Amino acid sequence: MVAGLRQAETGQRGTGTLRPDEVAAKRFSTTSFRQGYDQAGVDALLREVRATLETHRTR
């Protein structure tokens, strides 16, 4: 994801270019017997990443 953001910010295009729709479609599995991740925090980060990619994509 970091590499995809760097490519977007610098205007580079490559085979590993991250697209906003890929970020929007990303889903993480939940856990039942151990502590998972902070869903609200991860969802907020993914929204920010998607918005960043969309901003740089339209330039």
HTML snippet that shows the backbone in 3Dmol.js (N, CA, C, O; Angstrom):
<script src="https://3Dmol.org/build/3Dmol-min.js"></script>
<div id="view" style="width:600px;height:400px;position:relative"></div>
<script>
const pdb = `
ATOM      1  N   MET A   1       0.822  -1.179   0.000  1.00  0.00           N
ATOM      2  CA  MET A   1       0.000   0.000   0.000  1.00  0.00           C
ATOM      3  C   MET A   1       0.875   1.256   0.000  1.00  0.00           C
ATOM      4  O   MET A   1       0.569   2.222  -0.699  1.00  0.00           O
ATOM      5  N   VAL A   2       1.946   1.247   0.768  1.00  0.00           N
ATOM      6  CA  VAL A   2       2.839   2.400   0.820  1.00  0.00           C
ATOM      7  C   VAL A   2       3.426   2.680  -0.561  1.00  0.00           C
ATOM      8  O   VAL A   2       3.471   3.830  -0.999  1.00  0.00           O
ATOM      9  N   ALA A   3       3.870   1.640  -1.237  1.00  0.00           N
ATOM     10  CA  ALA A   3       4.442   1.823  -2.573  1.00  0.00           C
ATOM     11  C   ALA A   3       3.399   2.396  -3.529  1.00  0.00           C
ATOM     12  O   ALA A   3       3.716   3.257  -4.349  1.00  0.00           O
ATOM     13  N   GLY A   4       2.171   1.928  -3.429  1.00  0.00           N
ATOM     14  CA  GLY A   4       1.101   2.446  -4.278  1.00  0.00           C
ATOM     15  C   GLY A   4       0.830   3.915  -4.026  1.00  0.00           C
ATOM     16  O   GLY A   4       0.596   4.677  -4.964  1.00  0.00           O
ATOM     17  N   LEU A   5       0.859   4.318  -2.759  1.00  0.00           N
ATOM     18  CA  LEU A   5       0.664   5.732  -2.433  1.00  0.00           C
ATOM     19  C   LEU A   5       1.822   6.578  -2.955  1.00  0.00           C
ATOM     20  O   LEU A   5       1.612   7.673  -3.478  1.00  0.00           O
ATOM     21  N   ARG A   6       3.034   6.070  -2.811  1.00  0.00           N
ATOM     22  CA  ARG A   6       4.197   6.813  -3.322  1.00  0.00           C
ATOM     23  C   ARG A   6       4.112   6.987  -4.831  1.00  0.00           C
ATOM     24  O   ARG A   6       4.423   8.054  -5.359  1.00  0.00           O
ATOM     25  N   GLN A   7       3.689   5.934  -5.520  1.00  0.00           N
ATOM     26  CA  GLN A   7       3.547   6.034  -6.978  1.00  0.00           C
ATOM     27  C   GLN A   7       2.507   7.087  -7.332  1.00  0.00           C
ATOM     28  O   GLN A   7       2.721   7.895  -8.235  1.00  0.00           O
ATOM     29  N   ALA A   8       1.383   7.079  -6.625  1.00  0.00           N
ATOM     30  CA  ALA A   8       0.322   8.042  -6.913  1.00  0.00           C
ATOM     31  C   ALA A   8       0.786   9.463  -6.654  1.00  0.00           C
ATOM     32  O   ALA A   8       0.517  10.361  -7.452  1.00  0.00           O
ATOM     33  N   GLU A   9       1.479   9.674  -5.547  1.00  0.00           N
ATOM     34  CA  GLU A   9       1.929  11.015  -5.187  1.00  0.00           C
ATOM     35  C   GLU A   9       2.976  11.562  -6.151  1.00  0.00           C
ATOM     36  O   GLU A   9       3.046  12.774  -6.356  1.00  0.00           O
ATOM     37  N   THR A  10       3.777  10.705  -6.735  1.00  0.00           N
ATOM     38  CA  THR A  10       4.828  11.151  -7.647  1.00  0.00           C
ATOM     39  C   THR A  10       4.408  11.067  -9.108  1.00  0.00           C
ATOM     40  O   THR A  10       5.170  11.447  -9.997  1.00  0.00           O
ATOM     41  N   GLY A  11       3.201  10.573  -9.360  1.00  0.00           N
ATOM     42  CA  GLY A  11       2.699  10.481 -10.726  1.00  0.00           C
ATOM     43  C   GLY A  11       3.236   9.310 -11.505  1.00  0.00           C
ATOM     44  O   GLY A  11       3.055   9.240 -12.720  1.00  0.00           O
ATOM     45  N   GLN A  12       3.891   8.388 -10.832  1.00  0.00           N
ATOM     46  CA  GLN A  12       4.425   7.206 -11.513  1.00  0.00           C
ATOM     47  C   GLN A  12       3.308   6.203 -11.760  1.00  0.00           C
ATOM     48  O   GLN A  12       2.360   6.099 -10.982  1.00  0.00           O
ATOM     49  N   ARG A  13       3.435   5.494 -12.821  1.00  0.00           N
ATOM     50  CA  ARG A  13       2.511   4.406 -13.125  1.00  0.00           C
ATOM     51  C   ARG A  13       3.334   3.140 -13.242  1.00  0.00           C
ATOM     52  O   ARG A  13       4.386   3.138 -13.883  1.00  0.00           O
ATOM     53  N   GLY A  14       2.879   2.094 -12.645  1.00  0.00           N
ATOM     54  CA  GLY A  14       3.602   0.833 -12.711  1.00  0.00           C
ATOM     55  C   GLY A  14       2.639  -0.327 -12.676  1.00  0.00           C
ATOM     56  O   GLY A  14       1.426  -0.137 -12.577  1.00  0.00           O
ATOM     57  N   THR A  15       3.168  -1.509 -12.755  1.00  0.00           N
ATOM     58  CA  THR A  15       2.306  -2.691 -12.740  1.00  0.00           C
ATOM     59  C   THR A  15       1.639  -2.880 -11.390  1.00  0.00           C
ATOM     60  O   THR A  15       0.586  -3.512 -11.306  1.00  0.00           O
ATOM     61  N   GLY A  16       2.238  -2.339 -10.328  1.00  0.00           N
ATOM     62  CA  GLY A  16       1.680  -2.490  -8.994  1.00  0.00           C
ATOM     63  C   GLY A  16       0.902  -1.278  -8.531  1.00  0.00           C
ATOM     64  O   GLY A  16       0.724  -1.090  -7.327  1.00  0.00           O
ATOM     65  N   THR A  17       0.429  -0.444  -9.455  1.00  0.00           N
ATOM     66  CA  THR A  17      -0.285   0.768  -9.098  1.00  0.00           C
ATOM     67  C   THR A  17      -1.553   0.429  -8.332  1.00  0.00           C
ATOM     68  O   THR A  17      -2.371  -0.374  -8.781  1.00  0.00           O
ATOM     69  N   LEU A  18      -1.702   1.043  -7.189  1.00  0.00           N
ATOM     70  CA  LEU A  18      -2.855   0.826  -6.331  1.00  0.00           C
ATOM     71  C   LEU A  18      -3.995   1.712  -6.791  1.00  0.00           C
ATOM     72  O   LEU A  18      -3.810   2.909  -7.012  1.00  0.00           O
ATOM     73  N   ARG A  19      -5.182   1.121  -6.936  1.00  0.00           N
ATOM     74  CA  ARG A  19      -6.352   1.870  -7.398  1.00  0.00           C
ATOM     75  C   ARG A  19      -7.313   2.107  -6.235  1.00  0.00           C
ATOM     76  O   ARG A  19      -7.393   1.285  -5.322  1.00  0.00           O
ATOM     77  N   PRO A  20      -8.045   3.228  -6.261  1.00  0.00           N
ATOM     78  CA  PRO A  20      -9.001   3.514  -5.186  1.00  0.00           C
ATOM     79  C   PRO A  20     -10.038   2.409  -4.991  1.00  0.00           C
ATOM     80  O   PRO A  20     -10.426   2.118  -3.860  1.00  0.00           O
ATOM     81  N   ASP A  21     -10.487   1.793  -6.082  1.00  0.00           N
ATOM     82  CA  ASP A  21     -11.499   0.740  -5.952  1.00  0.00           C
ATOM     83  C   ASP A  21     -10.941  -0.503  -5.251  1.00  0.00           C
ATOM     84  O   ASP A  21     -11.687  -1.233  -4.599  1.00  0.00           O
ATOM     85  N   GLU A  22      -9.639  -0.743  -5.381  1.00  0.00           N
ATOM     86  CA  GLU A  22      -9.018  -1.874  -4.679  1.00  0.00           C
ATOM     87  C   GLU A  22      -9.005  -1.622  -3.177  1.00  0.00           C
ATOM     88  O   GLU A  22      -9.215  -2.538  -2.382  1.00  0.00           O
ATOM     89  N   VAL A  23      -8.757  -0.373  -2.798  1.00  0.00           N
ATOM     90  CA  VAL A  23      -8.769  -0.022  -1.378  1.00  0.00           C
ATOM     91  C   VAL A  23     -10.182  -0.151  -0.825  1.00  0.00           C
ATOM     92  O   VAL A  23     -10.379  -0.673   0.272  1.00  0.00           O
ATOM     93  N   ALA A  24     -11.167   0.324  -1.585  1.00  0.00           N
ATOM     94  CA  ALA A  24     -12.559   0.269  -1.131  1.00  0.00           C
ATOM     95  C   ALA A  24     -13.040  -1.166  -0.976  1.00  0.00           C
ATOM     96  O   ALA A  24     -13.875  -1.450  -0.117  1.00  0.00           O
ATOM     97  N   ALA A  25     -12.526  -2.068  -1.793  1.00  0.00           N
ATOM     98  CA  ALA A  25     -12.977  -3.461  -1.766  1.00  0.00           C
ATOM     99  C   ALA A  25     -12.255  -4.304  -0.714  1.00  0.00           C
ATOM    100  O   ALA A  25     -12.654  -5.439  -0.456  1.00  0.00           O
ATOM    101  N   LYS A  26     -11.202  -3.765  -0.108  1.00  0.00           N
ATOM    102  CA  LYS A  26     -10.406  -4.542   0.841  1.00  0.00           C
ATOM    103  C   LYS A  26     -11.208  -4.876   2.091  1.00  0.00           C
ATOM    104  O   LYS A  26     -11.824  -3.998   2.694  1.00  0.00           O
ATOM    105  N   ARG A  27     -11.198  -6.130   2.473  1.00  0.00           N
ATOM    106  CA  ARG A  27     -11.894  -6.596   3.667  1.00  0.00           C
ATOM    107  C   ARG A  27     -10.935  -7.434   4.493  1.00  0.00           C
ATOM    108  O   ARG A  27     -10.124  -8.190   3.958  1.00  0.00           O
ATOM    109  N   PHE A  28     -11.041  -7.288   5.795  1.00  0.00           N
ATOM    110  CA  PHE A  28     -10.218  -8.054   6.716  1.00  0.00           C
ATOM    111  C   PHE A  28     -11.131  -8.985   7.501  1.00  0.00           C
ATOM    112  O   PHE A  28     -12.264  -8.628   7.826  1.00  0.00           O
ATOM    113  N   SER A  29     -10.640 -10.162   7.800  1.00  0.00           N
ATOM    114  CA  SER A  29     -11.461 -11.115   8.543  1.00  0.00           C
ATOM    115  C   SER A  29     -11.473 -10.765  10.029  1.00  0.00           C
ATOM    116  O   SER A  29     -10.513 -10.210  10.563  1.00  0.00           O
ATOM    117  N   THR A  30     -12.561 -11.097  10.669  1.00  0.00           N
ATOM    118  CA  THR A  30     -12.680 -10.875  12.104  1.00  0.00           C
ATOM    119  C   THR A  30     -12.189 -12.108  12.846  1.00  0.00           C
ATOM    120  O   THR A  30     -12.053 -13.182  12.261  1.00  0.00           O
ATOM    121  N   THR A  31     -11.928 -11.949  14.118  1.00  0.00           N
ATOM    122  CA  THR A  31     -11.451 -13.069  14.924  1.00  0.00           C
ATOM    123  C   THR A  31     -12.451 -13.367  16.027  1.00  0.00           C
ATOM    124  O   THR A  31     -13.203 -12.492  16.455  1.00  0.00           O
ATOM    125  N   SER A  32     -12.450 -14.596  16.474  1.00  0.00           N
ATOM    126  CA  SER A  32     -13.369 -14.988  17.539  1.00  0.00           C
ATOM    127  C   SER A  32     -12.660 -15.246  18.858  1.00  0.00           C
ATOM    128  O   SER A  32     -13.217 -14.962  19.919  1.00  0.00           O
ATOM    129  N   PHE A  33     -11.462 -15.769  18.816  1.00  0.00           N
ATOM    130  CA  PHE A  33     -10.814 -16.234  20.031  1.00  0.00           C
ATOM    131  C   PHE A  33      -9.561 -15.452  20.414  1.00  0.00           C
ATOM    132  O   PHE A  33      -8.867 -15.813  21.364  1.00  0.00           O
ATOM    133  N   ARG A  34      -9.275 -14.396  19.685  1.00  0.00           N
ATOM    134  CA  ARG A  34      -8.123 -13.564  20.039  1.00  0.00           C
ATOM    135  C   ARG A  34      -8.446 -12.130  19.649  1.00  0.00           C
ATOM    136  O   ARG A  34      -9.376 -11.860  18.889  1.00  0.00           O
ATOM    137  N   GLN A  35      -7.650 -11.225  20.195  1.00  0.00           N
ATOM    138  CA  GLN A  35      -7.888  -9.815  19.914  1.00  0.00           C
ATOM    139  C   GLN A  35      -7.631  -9.524  18.443  1.00  0.00           C
ATOM    140  O   GLN A  35      -6.635  -9.972  17.874  1.00  0.00           O
ATOM    141  N   GLY A  36      -8.525  -8.781  17.844  1.00  0.00           N
ATOM    142  CA  GLY A  36      -8.378  -8.403  16.441  1.00  0.00           C
ATOM    143  C   GLY A  36      -7.809  -7.004  16.331  1.00  0.00           C
ATOM    144  O   GLY A  36      -7.059  -6.555  17.198  1.00  0.00           O
ATOM    145  N   TYR A  37      -8.164  -6.331  15.276  1.00  0.00           N
ATOM    146  CA  TYR A  37      -7.659  -4.985  15.031  1.00  0.00           C
ATOM    147  C   TYR A  37      -8.749  -3.968  15.342  1.00  0.00           C
ATOM    148  O   TYR A  37      -9.917  -4.325  15.494  1.00  0.00           O
ATOM    149  N   ASP A  38      -8.368  -2.725  15.433  1.00  0.00           N
ATOM    150  CA  ASP A  38      -9.311  -1.638  15.671  1.00  0.00           C
ATOM    151  C   ASP A  38     -10.018  -1.334  14.349  1.00  0.00           C
ATOM    152  O   ASP A  38      -9.474  -0.638  13.491  1.00  0.00           O
ATOM    153  N   GLN A  39     -11.227  -1.860  14.194  1.00  0.00           N
ATOM    154  CA  GLN A  39     -11.935  -1.733  12.915  1.00  0.00           C
ATOM    155  C   GLN A  39     -12.177  -0.283  12.529  1.00  0.00           C
ATOM    156  O   GLN A  39     -11.996   0.082  11.367  1.00  0.00           O
ATOM    157  N   ALA A  40     -12.579   0.542  13.471  1.00  0.00           N
ATOM    158  CA  ALA A  40     -12.858   1.944  13.150  1.00  0.00           C
ATOM    159  C   ALA A  40     -11.586   2.652  12.679  1.00  0.00           C
ATOM    160  O   ALA A  40     -11.627   3.439  11.733  1.00  0.00           O
ATOM    161  N   GLY A  41     -10.477   2.379  13.329  1.00  0.00           N
ATOM    162  CA  GLY A  41      -9.211   2.995  12.945  1.00  0.00           C
ATOM    163  C   GLY A  41      -8.746   2.564  11.563  1.00  0.00           C
ATOM    164  O   GLY A  41      -8.289   3.384  10.767  1.00  0.00           O
ATOM    165  N   VAL A  42      -8.866   1.269  11.283  1.00  0.00           N
ATOM    166  CA  VAL A  42      -8.457   0.748   9.979  1.00  0.00           C
ATOM    167  C   VAL A  42      -9.381   1.273   8.889  1.00  0.00           C
ATOM    168  O   VAL A  42      -8.918   1.655   7.815  1.00  0.00           O
ATOM    169  N   ASP A  43     -10.680   1.293   9.157  1.00  0.00           N
ATOM    170  CA  ASP A  43     -11.628   1.820   8.171  1.00  0.00           C
ATOM    171  C   ASP A  43     -11.339   3.289   7.866  1.00  0.00           C
ATOM    172  O   ASP A  43     -11.420   3.710   6.712  1.00  0.00           O
ATOM    173  N   ALA A  44     -11.001   4.071   8.899  1.00  0.00           N
ATOM    174  CA  ALA A  44     -10.677   5.485   8.693  1.00  0.00           C
ATOM    175  C   ALA A  44      -9.417   5.632   7.840  1.00  0.00           C
ATOM    176  O   ALA A  44      -9.361   6.478   6.948  1.00  0.00           O
ATOM    177  N   LEU A  45      -8.408   4.806   8.119  1.00  0.00           N
ATOM    178  CA  LEU A  45      -7.178   4.852   7.323  1.00  0.00           C
ATOM    179  C   LEU A  45      -7.456   4.488   5.874  1.00  0.00           C
ATOM    180  O   LEU A  45      -6.950   5.148   4.967  1.00  0.00           O
ATOM    181  N   LEU A  46      -8.246   3.456   5.642  1.00  0.00           N
ATOM    182  CA  LEU A  46      -8.556   3.046   4.274  1.00  0.00           C
ATOM    183  C   LEU A  46      -9.323   4.134   3.529  1.00  0.00           C
ATOM    184  O   LEU A  46      -9.098   4.337   2.335  1.00  0.00           O
ATOM    185  N   ARG A  47     -10.230   4.840   4.217  1.00  0.00           N
ATOM    186  CA  ARG A  47     -10.935   5.966   3.584  1.00  0.00           C
ATOM    187  C   ARG A  47      -9.953   7.067   3.192  1.00  0.00           C
ATOM    188  O   ARG A  47     -10.066   7.662   2.120  1.00  0.00           O
ATOM    189  N   GLU A  48      -8.986   7.331   4.075  1.00  0.00           N
ATOM    190  CA  GLU A  48      -7.987   8.359   3.789  1.00  0.00           C
ATOM    191  C   GLU A  48      -7.094   7.955   2.616  1.00  0.00           C
ATOM    192  O   GLU A  48      -6.778   8.780   1.758  1.00  0.00           O
ATOM    193  N   VAL A  49      -6.696   6.703   2.583  1.00  0.00           N
ATOM    194  CA  VAL A  49      -5.860   6.215   1.477  1.00  0.00           C
ATOM    195  C   VAL A  49      -6.633   6.318   0.165  1.00  0.00           C
ATOM    196  O   VAL A  49      -6.095   6.772  -0.845  1.00  0.00           O
ATOM    197  N   ARG A  50      -7.890   5.897   0.185  1.00  0.00           N
ATOM    198  CA  ARG A  50      -8.707   5.960  -1.030  1.00  0.00           C
ATOM    199  C   ARG A  50      -8.853   7.403  -1.514  1.00  0.00           C
ATOM    200  O   ARG A  50      -8.725   7.675  -2.708  1.00  0.00           O
ATOM    201  N   ALA A  51      -9.121   8.320  -0.593  1.00  0.00           N
ATOM    202  CA  ALA A  51      -9.268   9.729  -0.968  1.00  0.00           C
ATOM    203  C   ALA A  51      -7.965  10.281  -1.542  1.00  0.00           C
ATOM    204  O   ALA A  51      -7.985  11.046  -2.506  1.00  0.00           O
ATOM    205  N   THR A  52      -6.843   9.898  -0.959  1.00  0.00           N
ATOM    206  CA  THR A  52      -5.545  10.347  -1.472  1.00  0.00           C
ATOM    207  C   THR A  52      -5.320   9.838  -2.879  1.00  0.00           C
ATOM    208  O   THR A  52      -4.895  10.591  -3.756  1.00  0.00           O
ATOM    209  N   LEU A  53      -5.604   8.551  -3.102  1.00  0.00           N
ATOM    210  CA  LEU A  53      -5.419   7.976  -4.439  1.00  0.00           C
ATOM    211  C   LEU A  53      -6.332   8.649  -5.459  1.00  0.00           C
ATOM    212  O   LEU A  53      -5.919   8.921  -6.587  1.00  0.00           O
ATOM    213  N   GLU A  54      -7.574   8.916  -5.057  1.00  0.00           N
ATOM    214  CA  GLU A  54      -8.507   9.570  -5.986  1.00  0.00           C
ATOM    215  C   GLU A  54      -8.054  10.991  -6.317  1.00  0.00           C
ATOM    216  O   GLU A  54      -8.181  11.431  -7.460  1.00  0.00           O
ATOM    217  N   THR A  55      -7.531  11.702  -5.334  1.00  0.00           N
ATOM    218  CA  THR A  55      -7.036  13.064  -5.560  1.00  0.00           C
ATOM    219  C   THR A  55      -5.882  13.065  -6.551  1.00  0.00           C
ATOM    220  O   THR A  55      -5.861  13.872  -7.481  1.00  0.00           O
ATOM    221  N   HIS A  56      -4.927  12.170  -6.357  1.00  0.00           N
ATOM    222  CA  HIS A  56      -3.766  12.128  -7.242  1.00  0.00           C
ATOM    223  C   HIS A  56      -4.109  11.552  -8.610  1.00  0.00           C
ATOM    224  O   HIS A  56      -3.434  11.849  -9.595  1.00  0.00           O
ATOM    225  N   ARG A  57      -5.130  10.747  -8.674  1.00  0.00           N
ATOM    226  CA  ARG A  57      -5.514  10.127  -9.951  1.00  0.00           C
ATOM    227  C   ARG A  57      -6.125  11.167 -10.896  1.00  0.00           C
ATOM    228  O   ARG A  57      -6.001  11.051 -12.115  1.00  0.00           O
ATOM    229  N   THR A  58      -6.779  12.174 -10.334  1.00  0.00           N
ATOM    230  CA  THR A  58      -7.455  13.170 -11.168  1.00  0.00           C
ATOM    231  C   THR A  58      -6.554  14.319 -11.573  1.00  0.00           C
ATOM    232  O   THR A  58      -6.991  15.221 -12.288  1.00  0.00           O
ATOM    233  N   ARG A  59      -5.316  14.307 -11.135  1.00  0.00           N
ATOM    234  CA  ARG A  59      -4.384  15.390 -11.501  1.00  0.00           C
ATOM    235  C   ARG A  59      -3.823  15.189 -12.881  1.00  0.00           C
ATOM    236  O   ARG A  59      -3.025  16.002 -13.347  1.00  0.00           O
TER     237      ARG A  59
END
`;
const viewer = $3Dmol.createViewer("view");
viewer.addModel(pdb, "pdb");
viewer.setStyle({}, {cartoon: {color: "spectrum"}});
viewer.zoomTo();
viewer.render();
</script>
